[in-house]
Amino acid sequence: MPIELKWSDKSVEFIGSGIVTGADCIDANRQVVSDPRLTQLTYQIVDLSRVEKFDVSVVETQILSEMDQLAAEMVASVRVAMVCPEKLIYGMSKIYAGHNSSSWQISVFQTRSEAETWLKLV
């Protein structure tokens, strides 16, 4: 599976590996949005550090952002840290974050440690 979801108490982690498409991202997002644990979320980590090919269009980043806006109606305060060491993935993730107009705080990092520091997990 290109995106694995790992739930913990008040978080969910999206772990991408191999070839990840926009459809994969949208499917993973649908799973999270439809999960009853969504209302308990305080943060998400999107770890794309093991992705070899990222085939996500600008339109798909807009769809993902719109999905998150709907999710924000159910849980208003979520921090999303994206880990993207590869330049193309980092750039596409910044586009996604730029589309965000929800109450969620979204930030993109090149390392996991930066993301965890921002989330105050370390």
N, CA, C and O of each residue as an XYZ file, in Angstrom:
488
protein
N       0.848     -1.178      0.000
C       0.000      0.000      0.000
C       0.898      1.247      0.000
O       1.790      1.361      0.841
N       0.672      2.171     -0.926
C       1.527      3.358     -1.008
C       1.416      4.293      0.191
O       2.380      4.981      0.527
N       0.251      4.328      0.843
C       0.094      5.160      2.039
C      -0.500      4.300      3.151
O      -1.601      3.764      3.036
N       0.265      4.192      4.220
C      -0.181      3.454      5.396
C      -0.656      4.468      6.429
O      -0.029      5.509      6.622
N      -1.764      4.159      7.090
C      -2.285      5.018      8.150
C      -2.007      4.372      9.497
O      -2.293      3.193      9.704
N      -1.442      5.162     10.415
C      -1.197      4.682     11.776
C      -1.883      5.637     12.738
O      -1.509      6.805     12.847
N      -2.883      5.129     13.428
C      -3.607      5.929     14.420
C      -2.991      5.724     15.797
O      -2.572      4.618     16.138
N      -2.938      6.773     16.574
C      -2.617      6.670     17.990
C      -3.667      7.475     18.728
O      -4.685      7.848     18.146
N      -3.436      7.745     19.987
C      -4.438      8.409     20.816
C      -5.171      9.557     20.130
O      -6.373      9.472     19.879
N      -4.462     10.603     19.837
C      -5.093     11.791     19.265
C      -4.403     12.224     17.980
O      -4.375     13.407     17.638
N      -3.843     11.236     17.269
C      -3.129     11.578     16.043
C      -3.290     10.479     15.001
O      -3.684      9.351     15.299
N      -2.972     10.851     13.786
C      -2.882      9.876     12.708
C      -1.646     10.222     11.901
O      -1.329     11.390     11.676
N      -0.961      9.182     11.475
C       0.226      9.368     10.661
C      -0.025      8.748      9.287
O      -0.451      7.599      9.177
N       0.244      9.523      8.258
C       0.196      9.041      6.881
C       1.651      8.728      6.515
O       2.497      9.622      6.544
N       1.947      7.479      6.174
C       3.317      7.109      5.811
C       3.317      6.667      4.354
O       2.772      5.620      4.004
N       3.939      7.484      3.516
C       4.008      7.174      2.094
C       5.289      6.460      1.754
O       6.338      6.727      2.340
N       5.201      5.528      0.781
C       6.408      4.842      0.310
C       6.202      4.399     -1.136
O       5.077      4.185     -1.587
N       7.315      4.269     -1.845
C       7.255      3.831     -3.234
C       6.639      4.895     -4.125
O       6.980      6.074     -4.037
N       5.727      4.461     -4.983
C       5.032      5.370     -5.892
C       3.712      5.781     -5.253
O       2.881      4.935     -4.927
N       3.528      7.076     -5.079
C       2.309      7.616     -4.469
C       1.619      8.516     -5.497
O       2.229      9.423     -6.064
N       0.335      8.240     -5.719
C      -0.439      9.040     -6.665
C      -1.428      9.925     -5.919
O      -1.662      9.762     -4.722
N      -1.999     10.862     -6.661
C      -3.040     11.709     -6.084
C      -4.220     10.872     -5.613
O      -4.808     11.152     -4.568
N      -4.565      9.842     -6.385
C      -5.672      8.956     -5.989
C      -5.364      8.263     -4.662
O      -6.256      8.090     -3.832
N      -4.107      7.866     -4.459
C      -3.709      7.245     -3.181
C      -3.908      8.218     -2.019
O      -4.420      7.847     -0.963
N      -3.495      9.468     -2.232
C      -3.631     10.489     -1.181
C      -5.094     10.769     -0.877
O      -5.481     10.880      0.287
N      -5.907     10.884     -1.921
C      -7.339     11.148     -1.739
C      -8.005      9.981     -1.024
O      -8.843     10.190     -0.147
N      -7.637      8.742     -1.394
C      -8.205      7.568     -0.734
C      -7.835      7.541      0.750
O      -8.693      7.279      1.593
N      -6.569      7.808      1.078
C      -6.145      7.826      2.486
C      -6.874      8.919      3.251
O      -7.286      8.717      4.394
N      -7.033     10.073      2.621
C      -7.743     11.179      3.267
C      -9.204     10.809      3.520
O      -9.754     11.122      4.576
N      -9.830     10.144      2.549
C     -11.233      9.686      2.727
C     -11.352      8.750      3.918
O     -12.302      8.837      4.695
N     -10.374      7.849      4.057
C     -10.403      6.912      5.188
C     -10.356      7.656      6.516
O     -11.072      7.308      7.455
N      -9.517      8.675      6.591
C      -9.385      9.433      7.833
C     -10.652     10.248      8.097
O     -11.159     10.266      9.218
N     -11.159     10.917      7.069
C     -12.345     11.765      7.236
C     -13.568     10.940      7.646
O     -14.432     11.432      8.372
N     -13.642      9.698      7.188
C     -14.807      8.868      7.521
C     -14.624      8.077      8.823
O     -15.548      7.391      9.260
N     -13.468      8.163      9.433
C     -13.184      7.422     10.667
C     -13.724      8.196     11.873
O     -13.518      9.405     11.970
N     -14.416      7.507     12.798
C     -14.949      8.198     13.975
C     -13.872      8.815     14.870
O     -14.174      9.710     15.659
N     -12.628      8.357     14.762
C     -11.536      8.917     15.566
C     -11.147     10.325     15.109
O     -10.411     11.022     15.808
N     -11.636     10.744     13.944
C     -11.309     12.069     13.418
C     -11.589     13.164     14.445
O     -10.789     14.087     14.600
N     -12.701     13.068     15.136
C     -13.095     14.130     16.075
C     -12.151     14.254     17.270
O     -12.208     15.241     18.004
N     -11.285     13.263     17.472
C     -10.339     13.288     18.591
C      -8.953     13.793     18.185
O      -8.078     13.946     19.037
N      -8.747     14.053     16.889
C      -7.421     14.434     16.406
C      -6.945     15.770     16.969
O      -7.715     16.723     17.094
N      -5.664     15.814     17.301
C      -5.011     17.080     17.621
C      -3.889     17.362     16.622
O      -3.547     18.518     16.375
N      -3.314     16.291     16.047
C      -2.286     16.501     15.030
C      -2.202     15.326     14.059
O      -2.667     14.220     14.330
N      -1.587     15.621     12.914
C      -1.295     14.619     11.888
C       0.164     14.786     11.475
O       0.704     15.892     11.458
N       0.779     13.664     11.146
C       2.092     13.691     10.505
C       1.926     13.029      9.146
O       1.421     11.911      9.049
N       2.349     13.714      8.114
C       2.352     13.163      6.763
C       3.820     12.963      6.413
O       4.522     13.921      6.087
N       4.284     11.716      6.483
C       5.697     11.418      6.272
C       5.890     10.859      4.861
O       5.536      9.716      4.574
N       6.454     11.684      4.000
C       6.678     11.296      2.606
C       8.165     11.068      2.335
O       8.613     11.170      1.193
N       8.914     10.766      3.368
C      10.361     10.623      3.223
C      10.773      9.348      2.477
O      11.901      9.264      1.992
N       9.890      8.367      2.378
C      10.226      7.123      1.669
C       9.545      7.020      0.299
O       9.517      5.949     -0.309
N       9.004      8.133     -0.174
C       8.339      8.143     -1.477
C       9.393      8.257     -2.573
O      10.253      9.136     -2.537
N       9.311      7.349     -3.553
C      10.249      7.347     -4.674
C       9.721      8.160     -5.851
O      10.488      8.809     -6.562
N       8.415      8.119     -6.048
C       7.792      8.896     -7.119
C       6.481      9.446     -6.586
O       5.675      8.718     -6.007
N       6.279     10.746     -6.793
C       5.103     11.441     -6.276
C       4.335     11.985     -7.468
O       4.732     12.983     -8.069
N       3.248     11.333     -7.803
C       2.476     11.685     -8.993
C       1.138     12.299     -8.561
O       0.087     11.666     -8.654
N       1.207     13.539     -8.091
C       0.041     14.253     -7.581
C      -0.052     15.575     -8.332
O       0.917     16.331     -8.404
N      -1.225     15.843     -8.889
C      -1.408     17.070     -9.660
C      -1.821     18.234     -8.752
O      -2.215     18.036     -7.603
N      -1.722     19.437     -9.290
C      -2.155     20.619     -8.552
C      -3.648     20.521     -8.244
O      -4.083     20.901     -7.157
N      -4.433     20.013     -9.194
C      -5.880     19.847     -8.977
C      -6.128     18.882     -7.819
O      -7.020     19.113     -7.002
N      -5.352     17.809     -7.742
C      -5.522     16.856     -6.646
C      -5.133     17.475     -5.304
O      -5.724     17.143     -4.277
N      -4.143     18.372     -5.304
C      -3.816     19.054     -4.042
C      -4.974     19.941     -3.608
O      -5.229     20.084     -2.412
N      -5.674     20.536     -4.562
C      -6.849     21.353     -4.232
C      -7.961     20.483     -3.653
O      -8.618     20.871     -2.687
N      -8.172     19.302     -4.248
C      -9.194     18.377     -3.740
C      -8.862     17.979     -2.301
O      -9.740     17.968     -1.438
N      -7.603     17.655     -2.048
C      -7.184     17.282     -0.693
C      -7.413     18.426      0.288
O      -7.868     18.208      1.411
N      -7.102     19.626     -0.135
C      -7.321     20.791      0.722
C      -8.805     20.995      1.009
O      -9.183     21.313      2.137
N      -9.650     20.812     -0.009
C     -11.101     20.939      0.189
C     -11.615     19.871      1.149
O     -12.489     20.146      1.971
N     -11.078     18.649      1.049
C     -11.464     17.589      1.978
C     -11.100     17.969      3.407
O     -11.868     17.725      4.337
N      -9.929     18.565      3.576
C      -9.502     18.974      4.909
C     -10.359     20.119      5.445
O     -10.586     20.212      6.651
N     -10.828     20.979      4.565
C     -11.713     22.062      5.007
C     -13.015     21.483      5.557
O     -13.538     21.970      6.559
N     -13.539     20.440      4.902
C     -14.747     19.779      5.407
C     -14.461     19.082      6.745
O     -15.285     19.123      7.659
N     -13.298     18.450      6.850
C     -12.927     17.782      8.099
C     -12.781     18.798      9.231
O     -13.096     18.502     10.384
N     -12.304     19.991      8.894
C     -12.125     21.039      9.907
C     -13.457     21.489     10.490
O     -13.490     22.068     11.576
N     -14.548     21.234      9.790
C     -15.869     21.553     10.344
C     -16.223     20.603     11.487
O     -17.030     20.936     12.354
N     -15.606     19.406     11.481
C     -15.858     18.432     12.546
C     -14.857     18.556     13.687
O     -15.191     18.306     14.845
N     -13.634     18.943     13.358
C     -12.587     19.137     14.365
C     -11.751     20.337     13.918
O     -10.984     20.265     12.957
N     -11.924     21.428     14.637
C     -11.409     22.719     14.168
C      -9.913     22.913     14.352
O      -9.286     23.621     13.563
N      -9.337     22.311     15.357
C      -7.952     22.634     15.690
C      -7.048     21.413     15.523
O      -6.884     20.617     16.448
N      -6.472     21.278     14.346
C      -5.540     20.189     14.064
C      -4.274     20.799     13.476
O      -4.329     21.701     12.640
N      -3.136     20.287     13.930
C      -1.846     20.703     13.353
C      -1.372     19.583     12.443
O      -1.361     18.417     12.836
N      -0.983     19.939     11.230
C      -0.533     18.967     10.236
C       0.918     19.269      9.892
O       1.234     20.340      9.374
N       1.802     18.312     10.185
C       3.223     18.447      9.856
C       3.540     17.493      8.709
O       3.309     16.288      8.811
N       4.061     18.033      7.635
C       4.408     17.230      6.467
C       5.927     17.114      6.379
O       6.638     18.117      6.442
N       6.422     15.876      6.231
C       7.851     15.611      6.128
C       8.163     15.265      4.679
O       7.734     14.228      4.173
N       8.915     16.145      4.014
C       9.166     16.020      2.584
C      10.605     16.402      2.254
O      10.869     17.554      1.909
N      11.542     15.454      2.353
C      12.937     15.801      2.088
C      13.248     16.039      0.604
O      14.182     16.775      0.285
N      12.490     15.437     -0.291
C      12.752     15.562     -1.737
C      12.126     16.853     -2.259
O      10.998     17.180     -1.890
N      12.837     17.588     -3.108
C      12.424     18.934     -3.517
C      11.065     18.985     -4.214
O      10.260     19.862     -3.902
N      10.785     18.077     -5.141
C       9.498     18.094     -5.852
C       8.343     17.844     -4.882
O       7.326     18.535     -4.927
N       8.507     16.872     -4.024
C       7.455     16.549     -3.046
C       7.275     17.719     -2.079
O       6.149     18.068     -1.723
N       8.374     18.313     -1.662
C       8.321     19.486     -0.787
C       7.528     20.603     -1.468
O       6.661     21.220     -0.849
N       7.825     20.857     -2.733
C       7.137     21.914     -3.477
C       5.650     21.649     -3.635
O       4.833     22.548     -3.439
N       5.293     20.411     -3.989
C       3.869     20.074     -4.137
C       3.151     20.169     -2.794
O       1.991     20.577     -2.733
N       3.834     19.796     -1.730
C       3.227     19.880     -0.401
C       3.019     21.334      0.013
O       2.040     21.653      0.687
N       3.929     22.210     -0.383
C       3.753     23.641     -0.107
C       2.544     24.189     -0.875
O       1.824     25.051     -0.372
N       2.325     23.681     -2.101
C       1.138     24.090     -2.872
C      -0.121     23.659     -2.130
O      -1.062     24.438     -1.982
N      -0.130     22.398     -1.659
C      -1.280     21.906     -0.882
C      -1.508     22.802      0.340
O      -2.634     23.228      0.600
N      -0.447     23.082      1.079
C      -0.570     23.914      2.285
C      -1.071     25.309      1.929
O      -1.816     25.920      2.695
N      -0.664     25.808      0.773
C      -1.100     27.131      0.332
C      -2.577     27.192     -0.017
O      -3.194     28.253      0.080
N      -3.149     26.065     -0.423
C      -4.581     26.008     -0.727
C      -5.426     25.992      0.537
O      -6.627     26.254      0.484
N      -4.816     25.690      1.658
C      -5.552     25.519      2.909
C      -6.171     26.839      3.376
O      -5.484     27.845      3.555
N      -7.466     26.799      3.560
C      -8.139     27.968      4.134
C      -8.966     27.560      5.353
O      -9.836     28.303      5.807
N      -8.677     26.366      5.874
C      -9.392     25.900      7.062
C      -8.706     26.441      8.308
O      -7.743     27.203      8.227
N      -9.221     26.030      9.462
C      -8.640     26.434     10.734
C      -7.410     25.593     11.092
O      -6.756     25.857     12.101
N      -7.094     24.592     10.283
C      -5.947     23.730     10.560
C      -4.650     24.454     10.269
O      -4.561     25.234      9.321
N      -3.651     24.197     11.082
C      -2.300     24.724     10.852
C      -1.512     23.660     10.095
O      -1.368     22.536     10.574
N      -1.007     24.006      8.929
C      -0.260     23.057      8.106
C       1.119     23.632      7.829
O       1.255     24.779      7.402
N       2.145     22.818      8.078
C       3.508     23.256      7.818
C       4.286     22.111      7.172
O       4.036     20.938      7.452
N       5.230     22.469      6.305
C       6.007     21.489      5.550
C       7.466     21.570      5.989
O       8.032     22.656      6.109
N       8.066     20.400      6.228
C       9.437     20.317      6.725
C      10.251     19.337      5.888
O       9.702     18.455      5.229
N      11.549     19.507      5.927
C      12.421     18.586      5.203
C      12.836     17.399      6.058
O      13.256     16.373      5.523
N      12.727     17.519      7.387
C      13.112     16.401      8.257
C      12.013     16.092      9.270
O      11.210     16.950      9.634
N      12.009     14.862      9.701
C      11.054     14.412     10.714
C      11.297     15.151     12.032
O      10.346     15.526     12.718
N      12.557     15.359     12.381
C      12.844     16.029     13.657
C      12.315     17.459     13.670
O      11.839     17.926     14.704
N      12.389     18.168     12.536
C      11.821     19.520     12.456
C      10.305     19.472     12.661
O       9.735     20.302     13.369
N       9.669     18.490     12.032
C       8.214     18.347     12.150
C       7.813     18.049     13.590
O       6.865     18.637     14.111
N       8.533     17.140     14.228
C       8.220     16.786     15.613
C       8.468     17.950     16.562
O       7.725     18.132     17.526
N       9.494     18.731     16.303
C       9.752     19.912     17.124
C       8.612     20.899     16.984
O       8.139     21.446     17.981
N       8.159     21.137     15.749
C       7.047     22.047     15.514
C       5.778     21.564     16.208
O       5.020     22.363     16.757
N       5.552     20.246     16.181
C       4.395     19.665     16.869
C       4.602     19.582     18.383
O       3.675     19.261     19.126
N       5.820     19.872     18.830
C       6.196     19.793     20.240
C       6.109     18.367     20.773
O       5.643     18.137     21.889
N       6.568     17.404     19.953
C       6.576     16.006     20.353
C       7.902     15.604     20.962
O       8.011     14.525     21.544
N       8.922     16.458     20.838
C      10.238     16.121     21.381
C      10.617     17.094     22.485
O      11.695     16.976     23.068
